[in-house]
């Protein structure tokens, strides 16, 4: 039994099959077939977004579904090619293959990228590094996604209008697009079918969400090609896909390019993990289940490696496809297996099924997905609630829009880390006092009328006391000490202090000696036991009087009153 448990823990798909209920099969099959209607056109569209042949999107779809079904912990999560990763893949791969003068190697580079992403995420899961998904704060995620949405839309507009542009970056692409329209390069039939497809998808998603808008748009577009002979009117079509399925292939790339690929893989892995864990949490919450971030990492890694071994590219979770699966009754990863099987059957037996699918319709599918990435209400909310977070979001937005996707993700991560550091560097600090008819001791910034005992300072420092803010702490206390008249006791209400490092410890020793020379006692109240243990390990109690550590603010105040005979008249409420 122990061996079975170990196998199920390593390969959750085994446990899923062992506990599978026959009553689920009908719903899983139905959900899988409905899901296929999204998997095929979206897989092809997102492959083109990544700068790859549409067929690779189908290979990727099949293999990542199989990989996640075996190693993924979620019952309903659907992975696949993703609109948010497409530009990142293109930004990593295209410059390398262009520099080598062989665009045909793009598939091999993308497959190697998938293997790297898989290795990174599996390693992160094995070493329990699930927290790295938190490196993208909510404000920077909002900014990054809005910037990504704009980048995708601008990049797909020429295809929607029936022509192509050669631009590097958002500004150049937008300029070339406007110039192309002004020069009369628009293909009216392509624009009509593209805009029509986009309208169908958006309207059905908005008003009839249970109907797969992408499938309806694809069927109508193919019918329009036949009825109106759109190919003769200049509309580019997908054409017949290669028949069959690719063999297992170990991609080969020059060693000199591995470093650049790895840098791109790190960014893609971070976005994929953040997206997957947030999506998994949302859907698990609906089902009353918990999410194991480390297990999800391993599942994502397995999906990427499976795709990379069969000419695929990096994948992530799809919120829209997961929602479709759930809405149609999916009970397990059998839904994904059914979808993978259906796509495989199409490749083997019906490769020409989508040969008349217009390229502008694929552009419409990508644009519709990018619109769902944008979150303007979130930007407005950040503006109302916290201007600094809005600034972070806009910085991430501009980083993606102006510098590119990969620099944008680097900027987003850097801003998130700097945001954390700034809050540690400049934590909230205040003095406490007594407030009439309120128990305890309260922030004088919120209660300006709060009373203070003569000669007593109650100082609260809301953060870890470390090298980044030790001088801030010291300067605050020196300012109190230099007041007229000077205090007799400075009581640090230390409950919010979660850590003290060696730099701060040395500062406390020097500060205590400086205060003692002026007849001022440095006192601590409510210090957490782990922090006090560090204080003792640093041997601070050799300098700071051990009797100056009190369990509560009230006990420190009572000790001060006993020494001085002072009191808070009429307001001395019990703690």
N, C-alpha and C positions, 0 to 999 in steps of 0.2 A: 504493500500500500504506500509506503514511503517513497519507493521508486516512481510509482505512478504520480504521486503528488509533485515530486521533483520535476518530472517530465512536463506536467501540466503548468508548473510555474515557469519553466523555461520556454515552453511552446504552448501558449494559452489556447491555440486552435485545437489541440488534442482534448483539452478539458471541455471546450465548447461542443465538440462532436460527441464526447462521452455523455454529456448531460443534455444533449439535444432532444427536444420533445417533438414527436411526429406532428402534433397539432400546429406547430409553427411553420411547417414546410410550405403550405399553401400561401400564407402571407409573405414568406421570404421569397418564394418564386415570383409572385406578383410584383412585389417591390423591386426585385432584381430586374425584371423585364421592363418595368416603367423607368427604372434608373438607367437602363441601357440607352433609352432615348436621349438622355443627357450626356452619357459617357462618350458616345461616338462624336457628335459635333463639337462638344467642348474640348475633348481630347485633341482633335484635329486643329481647332482654332488656337488653343493655347500652345501647341507645338509651333505653329507659325509665329505666334507672339514671341516665342523663344528663339526665332530665327532658324527653325528646323523643319524638315519635311513633315507634312501633316500625318503621314503614316506612323511616324515615331510617337505621336501622341496616343495612338491606339495601342502600340506595343507597350508603352509606358503604363497606360490604363490597366491593361490585363495583368501585367506582372506585379504592379504595386498592390492591386487588390488581392492577389494570391499571397504576396509576402505579408501584408498586414493581417489577412485572415488567419495565417499561421502564427504570427508572433505578436499581433496587436491585442491589447487587453479589452478595448471597447467592444460592445456588442453591436453597435450600429454605426460607428464612425466610418465614413467613406473617404478614402484617400484618392488622389489622382493629380494630373497636371493642374496647375493653379495659375490664375491670372496675376497674382502678386509675385510669383516666382519667375514668370516668363521674362519680364524685362531684366531681372537679375541674371538669369541664365544667358540671355543675349549679350548683356554687358560684359560678361566674363568670357564667353566663347568666341563671339564674332571678331573682336580685335585680334585674338590669337590666330584664328584660321586665316584672317585677312592678311596678317603679317607674314604668315607662312606661304601665302599665295595659293592655298588649296582649300577653298570653301567646302569642298566635299568631305573634309575631315571634321566638320562641325558635329556630326553625330558621335564620332569617337570621343571628342572633347567633352560633349554633354554627358555621355555615358560615364566617362571617368569622373566628371563632376558629381554625378549621382552616387558613384561608389564612395567618393570622398565624403559627401554629405552623410551617407549611410554609416561610414566608419566613425565619423565625428559624433553622430547622435547615439550610436550604440555605446561608444566609449563614455559619453556623458551619462547615459543611463546606468551603465555598469558601475561607474564611480559616483553615482548618486548626485549628479550635478544638475538636477532639475531646476535649481534656483536660477540658472543662467538665463532661463526664459524671462526672468524678471528684469533683465538688463534693459529692456525696452519699456519705459514707463508708459502709462496711459496717454499723457499728452504727446509724447514723441511718437507713439503708435498712431494717434489720430493724425498728426502732421505728416508722418511718413506715408500713411495710406491715402490721404488726400493728394499728396504730391504724386504718388504712384498712379492714382486714378487719372489725374490730369496728364501725366506722361503717356499712359496707355492710350487715352482718347486721342491725343494729338498724333501719336504714332499710327493709329488705325484709320484716321480720317482720310488720308490719301487712298487707301484701299477701298474705303466706302464710296469714294468718288470715282473709282475706276482707274487710278493711275498710281505711280510710285514716285517717291522722292528719295534723294540721297542727302540726308542731313545728319549731322552729328550733334545730338543733344536736343533738348526741347525747343530752344529758341530757333535753331537752324531748321528743325523739322517744321515748326509752325510757319516760319518765313517761307520755306520752300513750298509748303502746302498752299499758302495764300497766293504765292506767285504762280503755282500751277493752275489754280482756279482762275486767276486773272488772265492767264495765257490761253484759256479755253481747253485745257487738257481733260476736263471732266467728261466722263462717259455717261450720258443721260440715263441709259438703260441700267448701268451699274449703280448709279446713284438712286434710281427708283427702287431697284430690288434691295439695295442695302438699307435705305431708309425705311422701306416697307417692312423688311425683316426686323429691324430695330423696333419699330412701332409695335409690331405684333408681340415681340418678346416683352417689352415694357408694359404694354396694356394688359396682357394676360397675367403677368406677374403681379400687377397692381390690383386688378379687379377679379381675376379668376385664378388665384395662385395654385389651386389643385390641378389645373390643366398645364402640362409641360409646354411652356411658351416656346422654348428652344426647338422642341420637336415639331410643333405646329409651323414655326417659321421655316424650318428646314424642308418640310413636306411641301409647303406652299411655294417656296423658292424653286425647288426642283420642278414642280408642276409648271411654274411660270417660264422656266427655261425651255420646256418642251412646247408650251402653247405659243409663246411669243418669239421663239428661236433667238433667245438672248445671246447665244454664242456668236451668231452672225452680227449682232449689234455691238460687239466689242466687249462683252462681259466675260471675264476670265472664270474658268471652271476648275474644280479640283482635279478632275480626270480620274481614270481608273487607278485604283490603288494596287500596289504590288500584291500578288497572290501569296497566301500562306503566312508562315510565321518565321521570324529570324531564328537562327541557331544561337546557342549560348556563345557569347563572344566576349573575350577579355579585351577591352579597348587599350590601344597603345598610343601614347603621346610622347613627344620628346621630353627628356628629363628637364630641359631648360624651362619648360612651360608648367611644370608641376607646381612650382611655388605660386605662380599667379592663379592657377586653378584652385589651389588650396585656400588662398585668400578669399576668392569668391565663394568657395564652399562654406567657409566659416560664416559669412554673412547670410547665405541661403539657409544654412542650418539654424541659425538664430531666428530668422523670420519664420521658418517652417515650424520650429519648436514652439515659439510664442503663439502662432496661429493655431496649431494643433491642440496645445494644452488649453487655451482659452475656449476653443470650440468644444473640445471634449468635456470641459467643466460645465459649459452651458447645457449640453445635451444630457450629461450625467445627472445634473441637478434636476432636470425635468423627470427623470426616472428614479430619483431618490438614491442614486449610486454615488460612490466616491471615485475620484480620479487619482491614479498613481502616475505622477509625472515621469518618474524614472522608467516605469514599464512602457509608458507611451513613447518615450525616446527610443527604446529598443524596437518597438513596433514600427516607428517611422524609419529607423535605420534599416530594418529588414526590408521594408517596402522599397526604399531607395536602392539598396543593393540588388534586389531582385530586378528592378527596372534597369539598372546600369549594366547588368549582365546580358540583357537582351535588347541593346540599342535604344534604351530609354533615357530619360533625363530626370532631374530631381523633382520630387513631388511633395505635396503637403495635404493637409486636410481641406476638404471642400465643404463649407457650411451649407451651400445651396443643395449639393447632391446628398449630403447627410440629411437635410431637412426633407427632401423628396423621399428618401428611403424611409424615414420615420413616419411621414404622413401617410405612406402607403402600406404601413403595417409591418415594417421590418422588425424581426425579433432577434436576429443574430447575423454573424458575418457570412452566413450562407447567402444572404442577399448579394453581397459583393462577389461571391463565387459564381452565382447565377449571372450577374452582369458580366464578369470576366469571360464566362463560357459563351454568352451570347455574342460578345464582341469577337471572340476567337472564331466562332462559326461563320460570322460575316466575313472575316478575313480569308478564311479557308475556302468557303463555298460561294460567297457573293461579293468579291472584291470590287465589282463594278457598280454596286448598289448606289454609291454616292458620287458617281463620276460626273453627274450633272449639277452638283451642288455649287452654287456661285461663290466665288471668293469674297465678294462684298457681304454675303450672308455670314461667312466666318468672321469678318471684321465686325459685323453687327453683334454677333455673339460675344466677342471680346469686349466691345464697348459697353454692352449691357452688364457684363460682369464687373467691369471697372467702375461703372456708376454705383454698383452695390458696395464697392470698396470705400467710396467717398462718404464722409460723415460730416456734413456742414453743421447740423444741429449741435454736434459735440464741440465744434469750434466756438459756436455762439455761447454754449454753456460754459466753456473754459473762460471766455472773455468776461462773462458775468461773475463767475465764481472766484477766479484767481488769475490775475493778469500775468503773473510770472509763468504759470503753466501754459497760458495762451502763447506767450512769447516762445516757450520751448517748442510748442506745436508748430508755430510759424517758422521757426528756425529749421526744424526737421523738414517741413514742407518745402521751403526754399532750397534746402540742401539737395533734396531729391529732384526738384523741378529744374534747378539751374546747373547743378554739378553732375547729376546722373544718379542712377539707382544705387550702385555700390558705394560711391562716396556718401550718398544720402543715408544709407543704413549705418555707415560708420559714424556720421555726424549724429544720427539719432541715438546710437549707443553711447557715444561720448557725452552728449547732452544729458542723457539719463544718469550717467555716472556722476557728472559734474553737479547735477541737481541734488543727488544724494549727498555728495561731498559738501556742497554749499550749506545744506541744512545742518550738517554736523559741524561745519566750520563756524557758523553763526547760529547756534541754537537759541531758542527762546529763553530769555532770562528775565526775572522780575523779583521784586521784593514782596513780602507777605505782611499782612497786618490783620487786626481784629475788626470785624464788621458787626455793627449793632444787630442783635437778634439772629445772628448766624453763627452756627457752631463751627469751630475750627479756625483756620488762618487762611486768608484769601488774597488773591492777586490785587495789588494796589492799582494796577493799570485798569482793571475792570471795576474796582471799587475805590475811586480816588479819595473817598472820605474815610477809608480804613485808618484805624489808629495804630501807632507804633509805641512801644515802650522806650523811654529815653535810654540811650546808650546801647540798644539792642537792634541789630539788623538781622532780619530773616530773609535769606537769599536763596532763590530756587534757580537751578540750572538744568534745563530740560534736554539732556543729551549725554552721551558718553564723554568722559573727560579724557581727551587724547591729545596727541601732538598738534593737531590742526586747530584746536580751540583752547589749548592750555593758557596761551597768552591773554586771550579774551577773558577767561576766568580770573586770571591774576590781575589784569587791569581793572576789572570791576571791583574786586575786593580792595585794591589799593585806593581806588577812588572813594569807596566808603570810609576807609581808614583816614583819608586826608580831609574828610568833612569837618566842619566846625559846628558844634563840638564833636570830637571823634567818638566813635562807639567804643564800648567796653568789650562787647561780645559780637562777633559775626558768626551767626549760625547758618551753615549751609544745609538746607533741607534737601538731603541727598537721595531721596527715594527715586527721582527720575534719572539719576546717574546710573547707567547700566555697565560702565566699564571705566577703568583707570589704567592707562598704559605707563610705561617707564618714564617717558618724557613728562607726563603730567605729575607723576610721583616726585620726580626731582623738583618740579616747580612748586609742589605743595611744601616740600621741606624748606626751600628758600623763602617761600611766602610766609610760612609759620614763623621762621626766625625773624623776618622783617616785621611782622605784626607784633611779635613778642617784644621786640626792641622798642615798640611804641606803646606797650602796655595793653595790647589788644589780644584777646583770646580767639583763636580759630576753633570753631565747634562744628560738629557734624550731627545731624539727626536723621533717623529713618534710613540709614545706609543699608543697602541690600547685603545679605550675608556673603554672596560670591564676591562682591566688590570689597567688603571688609576683609575677606580672606586675602585678596590681592594686596590690600593696604598693609596687612600684617606681613605678607611675604616680602614686600618691598622694604620692610623694617621702618615704616613711617612712624610707628608708635614709639620708636626710640626718640623721635623729635617731637611729634604731636602727643600731647598728654592723653593717655588712654582713657582718662576720666572725661574727656571732651567728646566722647561718642555716646549719643543718647538714642534709645529705641524709638522715641517719638518726638515731634516738635514740642508737644505739651510738656514732656518731662524736661526738655532743655530749657523751656521758658520758666518752669517752676524752679529749676536750679538757679537760673539767673535771678529770679525774684528773691529766692532765699538768701542769695549773696548780697543783693543790693537793697532789699526791702521795698522795691518798687512794685506797682500793681497797675492793672487796667481797671480803673474805678468804673463800677456799674456795667462793665462789658466783659467781665471775666467769666465767660461761659465755660462749662466743662468740655474737654476735648472729645 
